[in-house]
Amino acid sequence: MPGPRRDAARTRARLLEAAGSAISQHGVNVSLDLIARGAGVSKGGLLHHFPTREELLVAVMRQLLADFDAAVEDALDDADDQPGRLTRAYVNAVFADLADGDRAREKVTLMGMVGSSPGVEEFVRLDDEQWQARLAQDGLDPMRADVVTKAADGATGSLLWSRTDPAAYDELRLTLLALSREPGPLLP
């Protein structure tokens, strides 16, 4: 029999999922009532977990970024001990997400909508700083790592304006992985 904490964690997870779905369909100003109904709770239940819209939006973004961090960790190759290991995991995680076309498009849209909301921008900026610090320790020239990861991010963003078959991204993924195998500067 689940305890109160376990139920609270499940309710919170349902609220975040419902919020993501509702925001994707209706924008960040979607009614809290609609989000609560989507999670099967009252508006009071939603406000118990997330007292303000800003806290809810930060939690949605926190979950999206935590999911990406977990995907990168899962993509780390234990046999790879060369410079650029984290960068390659980053690229592989991004392109694995791209393979899930419609869901990836929904996540990119959701991140864009939520990421520009007040209160969330600061959280996203701090997350980016943490990623930059991690990538700086990856053994690649900083500009090389930046170009590779930004190109991978750009492939994700292209889902918004392009209906390219996600399988067509494989050549780009392989190119970015090849760029991550040389540690030095991209330009002499």
TIROPA-608026 format. One record per atom (N, C-alpha, C): residue in three letters; residue number from 1; x, y, z. Coordinates in steps of 0.2 Angstrom, whole numbers. Example, Ala and Ser with C-alpha at 12.3 -4.5 7.8 and 13.67 -1.06 7.14 Angstrom:
+-----+-----+-------+-------+-------+
:   r :   k :  east : north :    up :
+-----+-----+-------+-------+-------+
: ALA :   1 :    66 :   -28 :    39 :
: ALA :   1 :    62 :   -22 :    39 :
: ALA :   1 :    66 :   -16 :    39 :
: SER :   2 :    64 :   -11 :    35 :
: SER :   2 :    68 :    -5 :    36 :
: SER :   2 :    64 :     0 :    39 :
+-----+-----+-------+-------+-------+
//
This chain:
+-----+-----+-------+-------+-------+
:   r :   k :  east : north :    up :
+-----+-----+-------+-------+-------+
: MET :   1 :     4 :    -6 :     0 :
: MET :   1 :     0 :     0 :     0 :
: MET :   1 :     4 :     6 :     0 :
: PRO :   2 :     4 :    11 :    -5 :
: PRO :   2 :     8 :    17 :    -5 :
: PRO :   2 :     6 :    21 :     0 :
: GLY :   3 :    12 :    25 :     3 :
: GLY :   3 :    11 :    30 :     8 :
: GLY :   3 :    10 :    36 :     5 :
: PRO :   4 :     8 :    41 :     9 :
: PRO :   4 :     7 :    48 :     7 :
: PRO :   4 :    12 :    51 :     3 :
: ARG :   5 :    19 :    50 :     4 :
: ARG :   5 :    24 :    53 :     0 :
: ARG :   5 :    24 :    50 :    -7 :
: ARG :   6 :    23 :    43 :    -7 :
: ARG :   6 :    23 :    40 :   -14 :
: ARG :   6 :    17 :    43 :   -18 :
: ASP :   7 :    11 :    44 :   -15 :
: ASP :   7 :     5 :    46 :   -18 :
: ASP :   7 :     7 :    54 :   -20 :
: ALA :   8 :    10 :    57 :   -16 :
: ALA :   8 :    12 :    64 :   -18 :
: ALA :   8 :    16 :    65 :   -24 :
: ALA :   9 :    21 :    60 :   -24 :
: ALA :   9 :    26 :    60 :   -30 :
: ALA :   9 :    22 :    58 :   -36 :
: ARG :  10 :    18 :    53 :   -36 :
: ARG :  10 :    14 :    51 :   -42 :
: ARG :  10 :     9 :    57 :   -44 :
: THR :  11 :     6 :    60 :   -39 :
: THR :  11 :     2 :    66 :   -41 :
: THR :  11 :     6 :    72 :   -44 :
: ARG :  12 :    12 :    73 :   -41 :
: ARG :  12 :    16 :    78 :   -44 :
: ARG :  12 :    18 :    76 :   -51 :
: ALA :  13 :    20 :    70 :   -52 :
: ALA :  13 :    22 :    68 :   -59 :
: ALA :  13 :    16 :    68 :   -64 :
: ARG :  14 :    10 :    67 :   -62 :
: ARG :  14 :     4 :    67 :   -66 :
: ARG :  14 :     3 :    75 :   -68 :
: LEU :  15 :     4 :    79 :   -63 :
: LEU :  15 :     3 :    86 :   -64 :
: LEU :  15 :     8 :    89 :   -69 :
: LEU :  16 :    14 :    87 :   -68 :
: LEU :  16 :    19 :    89 :   -73 :
: LEU :  16 :    18 :    86 :   -80 :
: GLU :  17 :    15 :    80 :   -81 :
: GLU :  17 :    14 :    77 :   -87 :
: GLU :  17 :     8 :    81 :   -90 :
: ALA :  18 :     2 :    82 :   -86 :
: ALA :  18 :    -4 :    86 :   -88 :
: ALA :  18 :    -2 :    93 :   -90 :
: ALA :  19 :     3 :    96 :   -86 :
: ALA :  19 :     5 :   103 :   -88 :
: ALA :  19 :     8 :   103 :   -94 :
: GLY :  20 :    13 :    99 :   -96 :
: GLY :  20 :    16 :    99 :  -102 :
: GLY :  20 :    12 :    98 :  -108 :
: SER :  21 :     7 :    93 :  -107 :
: SER :  21 :     2 :    92 :  -113 :
: SER :  21 :    -2 :    98 :  -114 :
: ALA :  22 :    -5 :   101 :  -108 :
: ALA :  22 :    -9 :   107 :  -109 :
: ALA :  22 :    -6 :   113 :  -112 :
: ILE :  23 :     0 :   114 :  -109 :
: ILE :  23 :     4 :   120 :  -112 :
: ILE :  23 :     6 :   119 :  -119 :
: SER :  24 :     8 :   113 :  -121 :
: SER :  24 :     9 :   112 :  -128 :
: SER :  24 :     3 :   113 :  -133 :
: GLN :  25 :    -2 :   112 :  -130 :
: GLN :  25 :    -8 :   113 :  -134 :
: GLN :  25 :   -11 :   120 :  -134 :
: HIS :  26 :   -11 :   123 :  -128 :
: HIS :  26 :   -14 :   129 :  -127 :
: HIS :  26 :   -10 :   135 :  -125 :
: GLY :  27 :    -3 :   134 :  -124 :
: GLY :  27 :     1 :   139 :  -122 :
: GLY :  27 :     2 :   140 :  -115 :
: VAL :  28 :     7 :   144 :  -113 :
: VAL :  28 :     9 :   144 :  -105 :
: VAL :  28 :     4 :   147 :  -101 :
: ASN :  29 :    -1 :   151 :  -104 :
: ASN :  29 :    -6 :   154 :  -100 :
: ASN :  29 :   -13 :   150 :  -100 :
: VAL :  30 :   -12 :   143 :  -101 :
: VAL :  30 :   -17 :   139 :  -101 :
: VAL :  30 :   -20 :   139 :   -94 :
: SER :  31 :   -27 :   138 :   -93 :
: SER :  31 :   -29 :   138 :   -86 :
: SER :  31 :   -27 :   132 :   -82 :
: LEU :  32 :   -26 :   134 :   -75 :
: LEU :  32 :   -24 :   129 :   -70 :
: LEU :  32 :   -29 :   124 :   -69 :
: ASP :  33 :   -35 :   126 :   -70 :
: ASP :  33 :   -41 :   121 :   -70 :
: ASP :  33 :   -40 :   116 :   -75 :
: LEU :  34 :   -38 :   118 :   -81 :
: LEU :  34 :   -38 :   113 :   -86 :
: LEU :  34 :   -32 :   108 :   -85 :
: ILE :  35 :   -26 :   111 :   -82 :
: ILE :  35 :   -21 :   106 :   -80 :
: ILE :  35 :   -23 :   102 :   -75 :
: ALA :  36 :   -26 :   104 :   -70 :
: ALA :  36 :   -28 :   100 :   -64 :
: ALA :  36 :   -33 :    94 :   -67 :
: ARG :  37 :   -38 :    96 :   -71 :
: ARG :  37 :   -42 :    91 :   -73 :
: ARG :  37 :   -38 :    86 :   -77 :
: GLY :  38 :   -33 :    88 :   -81 :
: GLY :  38 :   -29 :    83 :   -85 :
: GLY :  38 :   -26 :    78 :   -81 :
: ALA :  39 :   -24 :    80 :   -75 :
: ALA :  39 :   -20 :    76 :   -70 :
: ALA :  39 :   -25 :    72 :   -65 :
: GLY :  40 :   -31 :    74 :   -66 :
: GLY :  40 :   -36 :    70 :   -62 :
: GLY :  40 :   -36 :    73 :   -54 :
: VAL :  41 :   -35 :    79 :   -53 :
: VAL :  41 :   -35 :    82 :   -47 :
: VAL :  41 :   -38 :    89 :   -47 :
: SER :  42 :   -40 :    91 :   -41 :
: SER :  42 :   -43 :    98 :   -41 :
: SER :  42 :   -38 :   103 :   -42 :
: LYS :  43 :   -41 :   109 :   -43 :
: LYS :  43 :   -36 :   115 :   -44 :
: LYS :  43 :   -32 :   116 :   -37 :
: GLY :  44 :   -36 :   115 :   -32 :
: GLY :  44 :   -33 :   115 :   -25 :
: GLY :  44 :   -27 :   110 :   -24 :
: GLY :  45 :   -28 :   104 :   -27 :
: GLY :  45 :   -23 :    99 :   -27 :
: GLY :  45 :   -17 :   102 :   -31 :
: LEU :  46 :   -18 :   105 :   -37 :
: LEU :  46 :   -12 :   107 :   -41 :
: LEU :  46 :    -9 :   113 :   -37 :
: LEU :  47 :   -13 :   117 :   -34 :
: LEU :  47 :    -9 :   123 :   -30 :
: LEU :  47 :    -6 :   120 :   -24 :
: HIS :  48 :    -8 :   115 :   -21 :
: HIS :  48 :    -4 :   112 :   -15 :
: HIS :  48 :     3 :   110 :   -17 :
: HIS :  49 :     4 :   107 :   -23 :
: HIS :  49 :    10 :   105 :   -26 :
: HIS :  49 :    14 :   111 :   -29 :
: PHE :  50 :    11 :   115 :   -32 :
: PHE :  50 :    14 :   121 :   -36 :
: PHE :  50 :    10 :   127 :   -34 :
: PRO :  51 :    11 :   131 :   -29 :
: PRO :  51 :     8 :   137 :   -27 :
: PRO :  51 :     7 :   142 :   -32 :
: THR :  52 :    11 :   143 :   -37 :
: THR :  52 :    11 :   148 :   -42 :
: THR :  52 :    12 :   145 :   -49 :
: ARG :  53 :    10 :   148 :   -54 :
: ARG :  53 :    11 :   146 :   -61 :
: ARG :  53 :    18 :   146 :   -62 :
: GLU :  54 :    22 :   151 :   -59 :
: GLU :  54 :    29 :   151 :   -61 :
: GLU :  54 :    33 :   145 :   -58 :
: GLU :  55 :    31 :   143 :   -52 :
: GLU :  55 :    33 :   136 :   -49 :
: GLU :  55 :    32 :   130 :   -53 :
: LEU :  56 :    26 :   130 :   -56 :
: LEU :  56 :    24 :   125 :   -60 :
: LEU :  56 :    28 :   125 :   -67 :
: LEU :  57 :    29 :   131 :   -70 :
: LEU :  57 :    33 :   131 :   -76 :
: LEU :  57 :    40 :   129 :   -75 :
: VAL :  58 :    43 :   131 :   -69 :
: VAL :  58 :    50 :   130 :   -67 :
: VAL :  58 :    50 :   122 :   -66 :
: ALA :  59 :    45 :   119 :   -63 :
: ALA :  59 :    45 :   112 :   -62 :
: ALA :  59 :    45 :   108 :   -69 :
: VAL :  60 :    41 :   111 :   -73 :
: VAL :  60 :    40 :   107 :   -80 :
: VAL :  60 :    47 :   108 :   -83 :
: MET :  61 :    50 :   113 :   -83 :
: MET :  61 :    57 :   114 :   -87 :
: MET :  61 :    62 :   110 :   -83 :
: ARG :  62 :    62 :   110 :   -76 :
: ARG :  62 :    66 :   106 :   -73 :
: ARG :  62 :    66 :    98 :   -75 :
: GLN :  63 :    60 :    96 :   -76 :
: GLN :  63 :    59 :    89 :   -78 :
: GLN :  63 :    61 :    88 :   -85 :
: LEU :  64 :    60 :    92 :   -89 :
: LEU :  64 :    62 :    92 :   -96 :
: LEU :  64 :    70 :    91 :   -96 :
: LEU :  65 :    73 :    96 :   -92 :
: LEU :  65 :    80 :    96 :   -92 :
: LEU :  65 :    83 :    90 :   -89 :
: ALA :  66 :    80 :    88 :   -83 :
: ALA :  66 :    82 :    82 :   -80 :
: ALA :  66 :    82 :    75 :   -84 :
: ASP :  67 :    76 :    75 :   -88 :
: ASP :  67 :    75 :    69 :   -93 :
: ASP :  67 :    81 :    69 :   -98 :
: PHE :  68 :    83 :    75 :  -100 :
: PHE :  68 :    89 :    76 :  -105 :
: PHE :  68 :    95 :    74 :  -102 :
: ASP :  69 :    96 :    76 :   -96 :
: ASP :  69 :   102 :    74 :   -92 :
: ASP :  69 :   103 :    67 :   -91 :
: ALA :  70 :    97 :    64 :   -90 :
: ALA :  70 :    97 :    56 :   -89 :
: ALA :  70 :    99 :    53 :   -95 :
: ALA :  71 :    96 :    56 :  -101 :
: ALA :  71 :    97 :    53 :  -108 :
: ALA :  71 :   105 :    53 :  -109 :
: VAL :  72 :   108 :    59 :  -108 :
: VAL :  72 :   115 :    60 :  -109 :
: VAL :  72 :   119 :    54 :  -105 :
: GLU :  73 :   117 :    54 :   -98 :
: GLU :  73 :   120 :    49 :   -94 :
: GLU :  73 :   120 :    42 :   -97 :
: ASP :  74 :   114 :    40 :   -99 :
: ASP :  74 :   112 :    34 :  -102 :
: ASP :  74 :   116 :    33 :  -109 :
: ALA :  75 :   118 :    38 :  -112 :
: ALA :  75 :   121 :    38 :  -119 :
: ALA :  75 :   129 :    37 :  -118 :
: LEU :  76 :   131 :    39 :  -112 :
: LEU :  76 :   139 :    38 :  -110 :
: LEU :  76 :   141 :    31 :  -112 :
: ASP :  77 :   146 :    30 :  -116 :
: ASP :  77 :   149 :    24 :  -117 :
: ASP :  77 :   155 :    22 :  -112 :
: ASP :  78 :   154 :    17 :  -108 :
: ASP :  78 :   159 :    15 :  -103 :
: ASP :  78 :   165 :    13 :  -106 :
: ALA :  79 :   165 :    11 :  -113 :
: ALA :  79 :   172 :     9 :  -116 :
: ALA :  79 :   175 :    15 :  -119 :
: ASP :  80 :   172 :    21 :  -119 :
: ASP :  80 :   175 :    27 :  -122 :
: ASP :  80 :   178 :    31 :  -116 :
: ASP :  81 :   185 :    31 :  -117 :
: ASP :  81 :   189 :    35 :  -112 :
: ASP :  81 :   193 :    41 :  -115 :
: GLN :  82 :   191 :    43 :  -121 :
: GLN :  82 :   194 :    48 :  -125 :
: GLN :  82 :   191 :    55 :  -124 :
: PRO :  83 :   195 :    60 :  -125 :
: PRO :  83 :   192 :    67 :  -125 :
: PRO :  83 :   186 :    67 :  -129 :
: GLY :  84 :   181 :    71 :  -126 :
: GLY :  84 :   175 :    72 :  -130 :
: GLY :  84 :   169 :    66 :  -128 :
: ARG :  85 :   171 :    62 :  -124 :
: ARG :  85 :   166 :    57 :  -122 :
: ARG :  85 :   159 :    60 :  -120 :
: LEU :  86 :   159 :    65 :  -116 :
: LEU :  86 :   153 :    68 :  -114 :
: LEU :  86 :   149 :    72 :  -120 :
: THR :  87 :   153 :    75 :  -124 :
: THR :  87 :   150 :    78 :  -130 :
: THR :  87 :   147 :    73 :  -135 :
: ARG :  88 :   150 :    67 :  -135 :
: ARG :  88 :   147 :    62 :  -140 :
: ARG :  88 :   141 :    59 :  -136 :
: ALA :  89 :   141 :    59 :  -130 :
: ALA :  89 :   135 :    56 :  -127 :
: ALA :  89 :   129 :    62 :  -128 :
: TYR :  90 :   131 :    68 :  -127 :
: TYR :  90 :   126 :    73 :  -128 :
: TYR :  90 :   123 :    73 :  -135 :
: VAL :  91 :   127 :    72 :  -140 :
: VAL :  91 :   125 :    72 :  -147 :
: VAL :  91 :   121 :    65 :  -148 :
: ASN :  92 :   123 :    60 :  -145 :
: ASN :  92 :   119 :    54 :  -146 :
: ASN :  92 :   112 :    54 :  -143 :
: ALA :  93 :   112 :    58 :  -137 :
: ALA :  93 :   105 :    59 :  -133 :
: ALA :  93 :   101 :    63 :  -137 :
: VAL :  94 :   103 :    69 :  -140 :
: VAL :  94 :    99 :    73 :  -144 :
: VAL :  94 :    96 :    69 :  -150 :
: PHE :  95 :   101 :    65 :  -154 :
: PHE :  95 :    98 :    62 :  -160 :
: PHE :  95 :    94 :    56 :  -158 :
: ALA :  96 :    95 :    53 :  -152 :
: ALA :  96 :    90 :    48 :  -150 :
: ALA :  96 :    83 :    51 :  -149 :
: ASP :  97 :    83 :    57 :  -146 :
: ASP :  97 :    77 :    60 :  -145 :
: ASP :  97 :    73 :    62 :  -152 :
: LEU :  98 :    77 :    64 :  -157 :
: LEU :  98 :    75 :    66 :  -163 :
: LEU :  98 :    71 :    60 :  -167 :
: ALA :  99 :    73 :    54 :  -165 :
: ALA :  99 :    70 :    48 :  -168 :
: ALA :  99 :    63 :    48 :  -167 :
: ASP : 100 :    61 :    51 :  -161 :
: ASP : 100 :    54 :    51 :  -159 :
: ASP : 100 :    51 :    57 :  -161 :
: GLY : 101 :    50 :    58 :  -168 :
: GLY : 101 :    48 :    63 :  -172 :
: GLY : 101 :    43 :    68 :  -168 :
: ASP : 102 :    37 :    65 :  -168 :
: ASP : 102 :    31 :    70 :  -165 :
: ASP : 102 :    32 :    71 :  -158 :
: ARG : 103 :    34 :    67 :  -154 :
: ARG : 103 :    36 :    68 :  -147 :
: ARG : 103 :    41 :    73 :  -146 :
: ALA : 104 :    47 :    72 :  -150 :
: ALA : 104 :    52 :    77 :  -150 :
: ALA : 104 :    50 :    84 :  -152 :
: ARG : 105 :    46 :    84 :  -157 :
: ARG : 105 :    43 :    91 :  -159 :
: ARG : 105 :    39 :    94 :  -153 :
: GLU : 106 :    35 :    90 :  -150 :
: GLU : 106 :    31 :    93 :  -144 :
: GLU : 106 :    36 :    95 :  -139 :
: LYS : 107 :    41 :    91 :  -137 :
: LYS : 107 :    46 :    93 :  -132 :
: LYS : 107 :    49 :   100 :  -134 :
: VAL : 108 :    51 :   100 :  -140 :
: VAL : 108 :    55 :   107 :  -142 :
: VAL : 108 :    50 :   112 :  -141 :
: THR : 109 :    44 :   112 :  -143 :
: THR : 109 :    39 :   117 :  -143 :
: THR : 109 :    38 :   119 :  -136 :
: LEU : 110 :    37 :   114 :  -131 :
: LEU : 110 :    36 :   115 :  -124 :
: LEU : 110 :    42 :   118 :  -121 :
: MET : 111 :    48 :   116 :  -123 :
: MET : 111 :    54 :   120 :  -120 :
: MET : 111 :    54 :   127 :  -122 :
: GLY : 112 :    52 :   128 :  -128 :
: GLY : 112 :    52 :   135 :  -131 :
: GLY : 112 :    47 :   139 :  -127 :
: MET : 113 :    41 :   137 :  -126 :
: MET : 113 :    36 :   140 :  -123 :
: MET : 113 :    37 :   142 :  -116 :
: VAL : 114 :    39 :   137 :  -112 :
: VAL : 114 :    41 :   137 :  -105 :
: VAL : 114 :    47 :   141 :  -104 :
: GLY : 115 :    52 :   140 :  -108 :
: GLY : 115 :    59 :   143 :  -107 :
: GLY : 115 :    59 :   150 :  -107 :
: SER : 116 :    54 :   153 :  -110 :
: SER : 116 :    54 :   161 :  -110 :
: SER : 116 :    50 :   164 :  -105 :
: SER : 117 :    47 :   160 :  -101 :
: SER : 117 :    43 :   162 :   -95 :
: SER : 117 :    47 :   165 :   -90 :
: PRO : 118 :    44 :   171 :   -87 :
: PRO : 118 :    48 :   174 :   -81 :
: PRO : 118 :    49 :   168 :   -76 :
: GLY : 119 :    55 :   168 :   -73 :
: GLY : 119 :    57 :   164 :   -67 :
: GLY : 119 :    60 :   157 :   -70 :
: VAL : 120 :    58 :   156 :   -76 :
: VAL : 120 :    61 :   150 :   -79 :
: VAL : 120 :    67 :   152 :   -83 :
: GLU : 121 :    68 :   158 :   -86 :
: GLU : 121 :    74 :   160 :   -89 :
: GLU : 121 :    80 :   159 :   -85 :
: GLU : 122 :    80 :   161 :   -79 :
: GLU : 122 :    85 :   161 :   -74 :
: GLU : 122 :    87 :   153 :   -73 :
: PHE : 123 :    82 :   149 :   -72 :
: PHE : 123 :    84 :   142 :   -71 :
: PHE : 123 :    87 :   139 :   -77 :
: VAL : 124 :    85 :   141 :   -83 :
: VAL : 124 :    88 :   138 :   -89 :
: VAL : 124 :    95 :   141 :   -90 :
: ARG : 125 :    96 :   147 :   -88 :
: ARG : 125 :   103 :   150 :   -89 :
: ARG : 125 :   108 :   146 :   -84 :
: LEU : 126 :   105 :   145 :   -78 :
: LEU : 126 :   110 :   141 :   -74 :
: LEU : 126 :   111 :   134 :   -76 :
: ASP : 127 :   106 :   131 :   -79 :
: ASP : 127 :   107 :   124 :   -82 :
: ASP : 127 :   112 :   125 :   -87 :
: ASP : 128 :   112 :   130 :   -92 :
: ASP : 128 :   116 :   130 :   -97 :
: ASP : 128 :   124 :   131 :   -95 :
: GLU : 129 :   124 :   136 :   -89 :
: GLU : 129 :   131 :   137 :   -86 :
: GLU : 129 :   134 :   130 :   -84 :
: GLN : 130 :   129 :   126 :   -81 :
: GLN : 130 :   132 :   119 :   -78 :
: GLN : 130 :   134 :   115 :   -84 :
: TRP : 131 :   130 :   115 :   -89 :
: TRP : 131 :   132 :   111 :   -95 :
: TRP : 131 :   139 :   114 :   -98 :
: GLN : 132 :   140 :   120 :   -99 :
: GLN : 132 :   146 :   123 :  -101 :
: GLN : 132 :   152 :   121 :   -97 :
: ALA : 133 :   151 :   121 :   -90 :
: ALA : 133 :   156 :   119 :   -86 :
: ALA : 133 :   158 :   112 :   -87 :
: ARG : 134 :   153 :   107 :   -87 :
: ARG : 134 :   154 :   100 :   -88 :
: ARG : 134 :   158 :    99 :   -95 :
: LEU : 135 :   155 :   102 :  -100 :
: LEU : 135 :   158 :   101 :  -107 :
: LEU : 135 :   166 :   104 :  -107 :
: ALA : 136 :   167 :   109 :  -103 :
: ALA : 136 :   174 :   112 :  -103 :
: ALA : 136 :   179 :   107 :  -100 :
: GLN : 137 :   176 :   102 :   -96 :
: GLN : 137 :   180 :    97 :   -93 :
: GLN : 137 :   181 :    91 :   -97 :
: ASP : 138 :   178 :    91 :  -103 :
: ASP : 138 :   177 :    85 :  -108 :
: ASP : 138 :   184 :    84 :  -112 :
: GLY : 139 :   188 :    88 :  -112 :
: GLY : 139 :   195 :    87 :  -115 :
: GLY : 139 :   195 :    90 :  -123 :
: LEU : 140 :   190 :    93 :  -125 :
: LEU : 140 :   189 :    96 :  -131 :
: LEU : 140 :   191 :   103 :  -131 :
: ASP : 141 :   193 :   106 :  -137 :
: ASP : 141 :   194 :   113 :  -137 :
: ASP : 141 :   187 :   116 :  -136 :
: PRO : 142 :   186 :   121 :  -132 :
: PRO : 142 :   180 :   124 :  -130 :
: PRO : 142 :   175 :   126 :  -136 :
: MET : 143 :   178 :   129 :  -141 :
: MET : 143 :   174 :   131 :  -147 :
: MET : 143 :   172 :   124 :  -151 :
: ARG : 144 :   176 :   119 :  -151 :
: ARG : 144 :   174 :   113 :  -155 :
: ARG : 144 :   168 :   110 :  -151 :
: ALA : 145 :   169 :   109 :  -144 :
: ALA : 145 :   163 :   107 :  -141 :
: ALA : 145 :   157 :   111 :  -142 :
: ASP : 146 :   158 :   118 :  -142 :
: ASP : 146 :   152 :   122 :  -143 :
: ASP : 146 :   149 :   121 :  -149 :
: VAL : 147 :   153 :   121 :  -155 :
: VAL : 147 :   150 :   120 :  -161 :
: VAL : 147 :   146 :   113 :  -162 :
: VAL : 148 :   149 :   108 :  -159 :
: VAL : 148 :   146 :   101 :  -160 :
: VAL : 148 :   139 :   101 :  -156 :
: THR : 149 :   139 :   104 :  -150 :
: THR : 149 :   133 :   103 :  -146 :
: THR : 149 :   128 :   108 :  -149 :
: LYS : 150 :   130 :   114 :  -151 :
: LYS : 150 :   125 :   119 :  -153 :
: LYS : 150 :   122 :   116 :  -160 :
: ALA : 151 :   126 :   113 :  -164 :
: ALA : 151 :   124 :   110 :  -170 :
: ALA : 151 :   119 :   104 :  -169 :
: ALA : 152 :   120 :   100 :  -164 :
: ALA : 152 :   115 :    95 :  -161 :
: ALA : 152 :   109 :    99 :  -159 :
: ASP : 153 :   109 :   104 :  -155 :
: ASP : 153 :   104 :   108 :  -153 :
: ASP : 153 :   100 :   111 :  -158 :
: GLY : 154 :   103 :   113 :  -163 :
: GLY : 154 :   100 :   116 :  -169 :
: GLY : 154 :    96 :   111 :  -173 :
: ALA : 155 :    99 :   105 :  -173 :
: ALA : 155 :    95 :    99 :  -177 :
: ALA : 155 :    88 :    98 :  -173 :
: THR : 156 :    88 :    99 :  -167 :
: THR : 156 :    82 :    98 :  -163 :
: THR : 156 :    77 :   104 :  -165 :
: GLY : 157 :    80 :   110 :  -165 :
: GLY : 157 :    76 :   116 :  -166 :
: GLY : 157 :    73 :   115 :  -173 :
: SER : 158 :    77 :   112 :  -178 :
: SER : 158 :    74 :   112 :  -185 :
: SER : 158 :    68 :   108 :  -185 :
: LEU : 159 :    66 :   104 :  -180 :
: LEU : 159 :    60 :   100 :  -180 :
: LEU : 159 :    54 :   105 :  -181 :
: LEU : 160 :    55 :   111 :  -178 :
: LEU : 160 :    49 :   116 :  -178 :
: LEU : 160 :    47 :   119 :  -185 :
: TRP : 161 :    52 :   119 :  -190 :
: TRP : 161 :    51 :   122 :  -196 :
: TRP : 161 :    52 :   117 :  -202 :
: SER : 162 :    54 :   111 :  -200 :
: SER : 162 :    56 :   106 :  -205 :
: SER : 162 :    52 :    99 :  -204 :
: ARG : 163 :    50 :    96 :  -209 :
: ARG : 163 :    47 :    90 :  -208 :
: ARG : 163 :    52 :    84 :  -211 :
: THR : 164 :    58 :    85 :  -210 :
: THR : 164 :    63 :    81 :  -212 :
: THR : 164 :    62 :    74 :  -208 :
: ASP : 165 :    63 :    69 :  -212 :
: ASP : 165 :    63 :    62 :  -209 :
: ASP : 165 :    68 :    62 :  -204 :
: PRO : 166 :    67 :    60 :  -197 :
: PRO : 166 :    72 :    60 :  -192 :
: PRO : 166 :    78 :    55 :  -194 :
: ALA : 167 :    76 :    50 :  -198 :
: ALA : 167 :    82 :    45 :  -200 :
: ALA : 167 :    87 :    49 :  -205 :
: ALA : 168 :    85 :    54 :  -208 :
: ALA : 168 :    89 :    58 :  -212 :
: ALA : 168 :    95 :    62 :  -208 :
: TYR : 169 :    94 :    62 :  -201 :
: TYR : 169 :    98 :    66 :  -197 :
: TYR : 169 :   104 :    62 :  -195 :
: ASP : 170 :   104 :    55 :  -197 :
: ASP : 170 :   110 :    51 :  -195 :
: ASP : 170 :   117 :    53 :  -198 :
: GLU : 171 :   117 :    56 :  -204 :
: GLU : 171 :   123 :    58 :  -207 :
: GLU : 171 :   126 :    64 :  -203 :
: LEU : 172 :   121 :    69 :  -201 :
: LEU : 172 :   123 :    74 :  -197 :
: LEU : 172 :   126 :    72 :  -190 :
: ARG : 173 :   122 :    67 :  -187 :
: ARG : 173 :   125 :    64 :  -181 :
: ARG : 173 :   132 :    61 :  -181 :
: LEU : 174 :   133 :    57 :  -187 :
: LEU : 174 :   139 :    54 :  -188 :
: LEU : 174 :   145 :    60 :  -189 :
: THR : 175 :   143 :    65 :  -192 :
: THR : 175 :   148 :    70 :  -194 :
: THR : 175 :   150 :    74 :  -187 :
: LEU : 176 :   145 :    75 :  -183 :
: LEU : 176 :   146 :    78 :  -176 :
: LEU : 176 :   150 :    74 :  -172 :
: LEU : 177 :   149 :    67 :  -172 :
: LEU : 177 :   153 :    63 :  -168 :
: LEU : 177 :   160 :    63 :  -170 :
: ALA : 178 :   161 :    63 :  -177 :
: ALA : 178 :   168 :    63 :  -180 :
: ALA : 178 :   171 :    69 :  -178 :
: LEU : 179 :   168 :    75 :  -178 :
: LEU : 179 :   171 :    81 :  -175 :
: LEU : 179 :   173 :    81 :  -168 :
: SER : 180 :   169 :    77 :  -164 :
: SER : 180 :   171 :    76 :  -157 :
: SER : 180 :   177 :    72 :  -155 :
: ARG : 181 :   179 :    68 :  -160 :
: ARG : 181 :   185 :    64 :  -159 :
: ARG : 181 :   192 :    67 :  -160 :
: GLU : 182 :   192 :    73 :  -162 :
: GLU : 182 :   198 :    77 :  -162 :
: GLU : 182 :   197 :    82 :  -157 :
: PRO : 183 :   202 :    83 :  -152 :
: PRO : 183 :   202 :    87 :  -147 :
: PRO : 183 :   203 :    95 :  -148 :
: GLY : 184 :   207 :    96 :  -153 :
: GLY : 184 :   210 :   102 :  -155 :
: GLY : 184 :   205 :   107 :  -158 :
: PRO : 185 :   208 :   113 :  -159 :
: PRO : 185 :   203 :   118 :  -162 :
: PRO : 185 :   201 :   116 :  -169 :
: LEU : 186 :   195 :   119 :  -171 :
: LEU : 186 :   192 :   117 :  -177 :
: LEU : 186 :   196 :   121 :  -183 :
: LEU : 187 :   198 :   127 :  -181 :
: LEU : 187 :   202 :   131 :  -186 :
: LEU : 187 :   209 :   131 :  -184 :
: PRO : 188 :   214 :   131 :  -189 :
: PRO : 188 :   221 :   132 :  -187 :
: PRO : 188 :   223 :   139 :  -184 :
+-----+-----+-------+-------+-------+
//
